[in-house]
Amino acid sequence: MTNRQAIPITILALCLAGCHSAVKEVNVTPQAISNVKNVILMIGDGMGAQQLGLLEEYARRAPQSIYNETGNKTALTKLAEAGQVGLSLTAPFGPNGSLVVDSACSATQLATGLAAGSEMIGLDHNGNITETILEKAKAQGKATGLVSDTRITHATPAAFAAHQPHRSFEDKIAEQLIESGNVDVLFSGGARMFLPSDIKTDAKDRQAMVELGAPSDIYKMSKRKDNRNLIVEAKNQHGYSIAFEREQLNKITGNKVLGLFANSGMDDGIAYSACKKTGNCSQPSLREMTLAALEILSKDPDGFFLMIEGGQIDWAGHINDAGWMLHEMLKFDEAVGAVYEWIKDRNDTLLVVTADHETGGFGFSYSRNNLPKEQLLKGNGMVGNKYKPNFNFGQVENLDRLYKQTGTFYDMMKQVNGERNFTDTQGQQWADAINQYSDFKVTVEQALPIVEREPNEYQADDHSYLSAQQFPKVHDFKEFYVYGDEIHGNLIGRALSAEQNVVWSTGTHTAAPVPVYALGPKDVIKQFSTMQHHVELAQKMMTALFAE
């Protein structure tokens, strides 16, 4: 596509109350811009303005902020100062469009620049296979890569290189990622989608993994229904070098690399912060995977396309875990910093940082809990009056206390019941688990509501997007907490909320516009400083990468 061609973009007309949504086809003629050699897209899954606010408040104002020794400036702030900042709408386009998007649809729209439907992978809103920006880049001889701290078959990375009617078809997505030949670098978790179904019992299959250098926790289980070992196929039939651990990645050679660093999702941000301090991380960090991908892909003289996802921001948001979410934002910002340092002195690369959607409706809020004591201020405007706000507006020390959380809500849930079958739990168990991991403490009485539930057969499995029909009676707004027994995690968040000055509006996604950061040639990035839609965002990236 040249910069002289008009790009058809489906624009969703958003109406106010009383109006019906309308879909219009308009021609947007992009400005004449430079052609860039490389495009790097970084997606903070679930990262709305609220999540950015958490990161920035912590970095700038937390008394014990880890940014204190570096000027209290995040990588995202550096990016904003050097480039452009805008906003993007995320909702599904098309005649069957919706108000709220899931990661599969959002990533598909970012990957294709076309309207997509909810929960589909790499298809337009009519269900047609459509070429993604990654596939276009590969067709033009560029190198390509996908990096995520979730599973490589999860919705966001999958949408750039696979085509499936539903995001849950992760076994089929794994096949397409390997067989297509379109992706040179694949770094993430999710080995279970590549392993034969009998991996637990078949000695030959297990020995094959040993010979590849895989630790036993990598092949502890499979989610495939057949006996294909896609990891072996990737190496023997498709020319991939294989890595399972941080040290293996550091020693890898070759221009095609499959790195599967966990059986399912990779280590969470709290675990990463802990192992980083002690220097004993076995998995590569998001930053390290990003740097390794850049080193490999930048060898291609034709350039590259790279998508990097900080995916567990979303997972923390779904379960309403503010402490975990802070650590995920720190992990993502660290990776952004690595890319910023790589790109800042170049003029051949476009970096776009955005989110697929916001998750959880997170926010700090003032309350009537723990009302502040009156103070005597010396200012000449007080005229003898004491300073006493009517509400608790939150203490900045809460930021440090969120950072001190030593385990996620899933760790707390596991302590209460390792099998996550919560049919017979007690308030004391929940209080003990919360108080072990959180700097904010709860009483048994405060923990009692976490116990209550209605019987249901739904078993949560690594944040899979399935519906449960019955939910705890105790939870108001229950229609928006859709992941079965994971409701106990949301109720932990509710129990802690007053002390944290934190509120959540949902256990799913919201339709809030998400931030867009752009860094690169000035005539390229100026068009991102506006209100846009993800479909337009994708078109702008493709115009920059493929313009003549």
NORWO-V770385 format. One record per backbone hydrogen bond with DSSP energy under -0.5 kcal/mol. CO is the residue of the C=O (numbers start at 1). NH is the residue of the N-H. If there is no record, write none. Layout:
BEGIN
co=CO nh=NH
co=CO nh=NH
END
This chain:
BEGIN
co=2 nh=5
co=6 nh=8
co=7 nh=28
co=9 nh=11
co=9 nh=26
co=10 nh=12
co=11 nh=13
co=11 nh=24
co=12 nh=14
co=13 nh=15
co=13 nh=22
co=16 nh=19
co=22 nh=13
co=22 nh=24
co=24 nh=11
co=24 nh=26
co=26 nh=9
co=26 nh=28
co=27 nh=29
co=28 nh=7
co=28 nh=30
co=34 nh=36
co=38 nh=350
co=39 nh=306
co=40 nh=42
co=40 nh=352
co=41 nh=308
co=42 nh=44
co=42 nh=354
co=43 nh=45
co=43 nh=310
co=44 nh=47
co=45 nh=314
co=46 nh=48
co=46 nh=359
co=48 nh=52
co=49 nh=53
co=50 nh=54
co=51 nh=55
co=52 nh=56
co=53 nh=57
co=54 nh=58
co=55 nh=59
co=56 nh=60
co=57 nh=61
co=57 nh=62
co=58 nh=62
co=62 nh=65
co=65 nh=68
co=67 nh=70
co=67 nh=72
co=68 nh=71
co=70 nh=73
co=72 nh=74
co=74 nh=78
co=75 nh=79
co=76 nh=80
co=77 nh=81
co=78 nh=82
co=79 nh=83
co=84 nh=518
co=86 nh=516
co=87 nh=532
co=88 nh=514
co=89 nh=534
co=94 nh=97
co=102 nh=106
co=103 nh=107
co=104 nh=108
co=105 nh=109
co=106 nh=110
co=107 nh=111
co=108 nh=112
co=109 nh=113
co=111 nh=133
co=115 nh=125
co=117 nh=120
co=119 nh=167
co=120 nh=122
co=121 nh=164
co=122 nh=130
co=124 nh=127
co=128 nh=124
co=132 nh=136
co=133 nh=137
co=134 nh=138
co=135 nh=139
co=136 nh=140
co=137 nh=142
co=138 nh=141
co=143 nh=305
co=144 nh=184
co=144 nh=185
co=145 nh=307
co=146 nh=187
co=147 nh=309
co=149 nh=266
co=150 nh=189
co=151 nh=154
co=154 nh=158
co=155 nh=159
co=157 nh=160
co=158 nh=161
co=158 nh=162
co=164 nh=121
co=166 nh=169
co=168 nh=170
co=169 nh=173
co=170 nh=174
co=171 nh=175
co=172 nh=176
co=173 nh=177
co=174 nh=178
co=175 nh=179
co=176 nh=180
co=182 nh=184
co=184 nh=257
co=185 nh=146
co=186 nh=259
co=187 nh=148
co=188 nh=261
co=189 nh=152
co=190 nh=193
co=191 nh=194
co=191 nh=195
co=192 nh=223
co=194 nh=230
co=194 nh=231
co=196 nh=199
co=198 nh=201
co=198 nh=202
co=201 nh=203
co=202 nh=206
co=203 nh=207
co=204 nh=208
co=205 nh=209
co=206 nh=210
co=207 nh=211
co=208 nh=212
co=209 nh=213
co=209 nh=214
co=210 nh=213
co=215 nh=218
co=215 nh=219
co=217 nh=220
co=226 nh=197
co=228 nh=230
co=229 nh=233
co=230 nh=234
co=231 nh=235
co=232 nh=236
co=233 nh=237
co=233 nh=238
co=234 nh=240
co=235 nh=239
co=241 nh=258
co=243 nh=260
co=245 nh=249
co=246 nh=250
co=247 nh=251
co=248 nh=251
co=249 nh=252
co=256 nh=241
co=257 nh=186
co=257 nh=259
co=258 nh=243
co=258 nh=260
co=259 nh=188
co=259 nh=261
co=262 nh=190
co=262 nh=191
co=263 nh=192
co=264 nh=190
co=268 nh=272
co=269 nh=273
co=270 nh=274
co=271 nh=275
co=272 nh=276
co=273 nh=277
co=274 nh=278
co=275 nh=279
co=275 nh=280
co=282 nh=246
co=285 nh=289
co=286 nh=290
co=287 nh=291
co=288 nh=292
co=289 nh=293
co=290 nh=294
co=291 nh=295
co=292 nh=296
co=293 nh=297
co=294 nh=298
co=296 nh=299
co=297 nh=300
co=299 nh=301
co=300 nh=303
co=303 nh=143
co=304 nh=39
co=305 nh=145
co=306 nh=41
co=307 nh=147
co=308 nh=43
co=309 nh=149
co=309 nh=311
co=310 nh=45
co=310 nh=313
co=311 nh=314
co=311 nh=315
co=312 nh=316
co=313 nh=317
co=314 nh=318
co=315 nh=319
co=316 nh=321
co=317 nh=320
co=320 nh=322
co=321 nh=325
co=322 nh=326
co=323 nh=327
co=324 nh=328
co=325 nh=329
co=326 nh=330
co=327 nh=331
co=328 nh=332
co=329 nh=333
co=330 nh=334
co=331 nh=335
co=332 nh=336
co=333 nh=337
co=334 nh=338
co=335 nh=339
co=336 nh=340
co=337 nh=341
co=338 nh=342
co=339 nh=343
co=340 nh=344
co=343 nh=346
co=348 nh=37
co=348 nh=38
co=349 nh=351
co=350 nh=40
co=351 nh=519
co=352 nh=42
co=353 nh=517
co=354 nh=44
co=357 nh=46
co=358 nh=510
co=359 nh=362
co=360 nh=505
co=360 nh=506
co=363 nh=503
co=367 nh=392
co=375 nh=377
co=375 nh=387
co=379 nh=382
co=382 nh=385
co=386 nh=388
co=387 nh=375
co=391 nh=393
co=392 nh=367
co=395 nh=398
co=396 nh=399
co=396 nh=400
co=397 nh=401
co=398 nh=402
co=399 nh=403
co=400 nh=404
co=401 nh=439
co=402 nh=405
co=408 nh=412
co=409 nh=413
co=410 nh=414
co=411 nh=415
co=412 nh=416
co=413 nh=417
co=417 nh=420
co=420 nh=422
co=421 nh=423
co=426 nh=430
co=427 nh=431
co=428 nh=432
co=429 nh=433
co=430 nh=434
co=431 nh=435
co=432 nh=436
co=433 nh=437
co=434 nh=438
co=437 nh=406
co=439 nh=441
co=443 nh=447
co=444 nh=448
co=447 nh=450
co=447 nh=451
co=448 nh=451
co=448 nh=452
co=458 nh=460
co=461 nh=464
co=464 nh=466
co=472 nh=475
co=474 nh=476
co=475 nh=478
co=477 nh=480
co=478 nh=481
co=480 nh=507
co=482 nh=468
co=483 nh=486
co=484 nh=487
co=485 nh=488
co=486 nh=489
co=486 nh=490
co=487 nh=491
co=488 nh=492
co=489 nh=493
co=490 nh=494
co=491 nh=495
co=492 nh=496
co=493 nh=497
co=494 nh=498
co=496 nh=500
co=497 nh=501
co=497 nh=502
co=501 nh=365
co=503 nh=363
co=508 nh=360
co=510 nh=358
co=513 nh=49
co=514 nh=88
co=516 nh=86
co=517 nh=353
co=518 nh=84
co=519 nh=351
co=521 nh=524
co=521 nh=525
co=522 nh=526
co=524 nh=527
co=525 nh=528
co=526 nh=529
co=528 nh=530
co=530 nh=87
co=530 nh=532
co=532 nh=89
co=533 nh=537
co=534 nh=538
co=535 nh=539
co=536 nh=540
co=537 nh=541
co=538 nh=542
co=539 nh=543
co=540 nh=544
co=541 nh=545
co=542 nh=546
co=543 nh=547
co=544 nh=36
END
